[in-house]
Amino acid sequence: KNFLFTTNQLELKKVAGSTYQTFPTKSAAEQVATKDQEVLPFTERDSSVVQKSGDSAPQKFMIVEKKAVITGAEIRDASSYSRSGTGDYQIMFSLSKEGAQKFGDWTGKYVGSYLAIVLDKKVLSAPVIKGQIFDSGVIEGKFTKEMAEDLALSLKSGYLNARMNLLDEKPFE
């Protein structure tokens, strides 16, 4: 239900600066951000941190460039898979021809930089660019199966320019 009611505006944006940095408050991040950057919420979902049932990860804030490198409209497909023997999951994605050209040019210039995966103005993940990426790539991390599947689904859905109204809701039996 939560996924269905997002507007699914997916953007891949450069994380500001040369290091992975989060801020404890929005105002702390805004003091550092420039006019070409924006401050977005980021909930660190680290599978290595065990949390009590019902607790959510602490929300922090990240500064990203306003201009997107590519959008969800340029992502053709995405899926999650398990790295054998590790219990960690990865996300594989592929891009359209136009997206591959733009992303290849950008990743070639910014190897070692961080890329924010932004869905509906919230940072879902911020992986480091390890090499130039053209038509397909892999997002690595300590993802649980559920986290990887959610991120792959977000990438796959891209941008859906539609609104949905709930007419009736029945609980599962």
Salt bridges, closest charged atoms under 4 A:
GLU11 OE1 - LYS13 NZ 3.56
ASP36 OD1 - LYS35 NZ 3.87
GLU38 OE2 - LYS13 NZ 2.27
GLU38 OE1 - LYS121 NZ 3.56
GLU44 OE1 - LYS60 NZ 2.95
GLU74 OE2 - LYS102 NZ 2.43
ASP77 OD1 - LYS156 NZ 3.85
ASP88 OD2 - ARG83 NH2 3.45
GLU140 OE1 - LYS130 NZ 2.70
ASP168 OD2 - LYS170 NZ 3.84
GLU169 OE1 - LYS1 NZ 2.92
